[in-house]
């Protein structure tokens, strides 16, 4: 069995899943980013399929970019421009090719947190 990558975005200000939030995944090689996938969260704040499925899963360094500003503007939570949070990049490493990596984002207009979930 090989691993895979998923995410879940929760809006902590509204207390609900963050629907329709665009996410882009990059593989990092030094300072070079290679775009691997682009998805949008569903009504549950998740993507409809793994961001990095088993067939493409490999160890290495990655970056997820969450388009928080797009979501905050659409939900009426955006303050004056420029927004405090517009893009939220999270860089992380995958060192176990057989594991499930889950990188959730807890988001509000003025803060966020993440962790390795299950």
N, C-alpha and C positions, 0 to 999 in steps of 0.2 A: 504494500500500500504506500502511496506517496502522499505528501501533505497538500495543503491548500490554504488560501488566505481569504478571510472574510472581515467585514466591518459592520458596525451598527452605530448610528448617530442618534443621540438623544438630545433634545432641546431642554436644558435644565431650567430655563426661564419660564417656558410654557408648560413644562412637565409632560412632554409628549415626544413621540418619535419625530425626527426631522425628515419630512418627506420632500422629495424633489430637490435634493442637494447633490450637485454634480461632484464627482470624485475622479481624480486621475491617478493612475499608478505608474511609477517610473522605476526602472532598474538603474542603480547607480554604478558607474565604473569610473573611479576617480572623481573628477569634477563633471563628467559627462552623464547626462540623464537620457535614458532610452524609454520612450513612452510605450507601455505595454497594454494598457487598458484605460477606458473611460466609461464610467457608468453613472447612473443617477439613483439615489435611494428611492425605495418604494414607500407606501403608506406606513409601513412598520419601521422606517428608518434604516432598512437593510437593502442590499443589492439583491436582485432576483437570482443571481448565481454567484459563485465565488469570484472575487476580483482576480485572483490568480488561481485558476483551476489546476487539478492534479496533473494534467498533461503538460502544463507549462511551468510547474513549480520547480524551483531550484534554490539552493542556498545562495546567499549573497546579500548585498545592501540594497535597500529599497526606499522609496519615498511615496507616501500617499499625500496628495494635495486635495484638501477639502475646500470647496468654494463656498465658504461660510457667508460671504457678502451677498452672493446670489440668493441664498436661502433667507438671510435676514431681511433683505430688501423685499422679497416676495411675501414674507410674513408680517411686514409692517414694523419690524423691530429695529430697522436701521436708523441710526441717528444721522447727524449731519455728516457730509462727506469731507474728508475721507473717513471711512469707517475705522474703528479701532481694530476690528478683526475683519479682514476681507478674505485672504487665502490663509489656510492653516496647513502648513507642511509638517508632516511627521516622518522623520527618518528612522529606520529600524533595520535590524539585521535578522536574517533567517539562517540558522546554523544547523537545523535538523530537517532534512529533506522528507522525513516521514511524519512530521507533526502538523497539527492544525494550528495555524497562527490566526488569532482574532485580535484586531486592532480597533477597538471602539473609540468613539469620540463623544465626550460630554461637552455640549456647547451652549454658551449664552452670548449675548452681544458684547460682553466685556471680559470673557474668560473661557477657558477650555481646559480639559484634562483628558488624558488617555492612559492606557495600561495594556498589558498583554492579558487578554481575556481568554475564555475557554469556549 
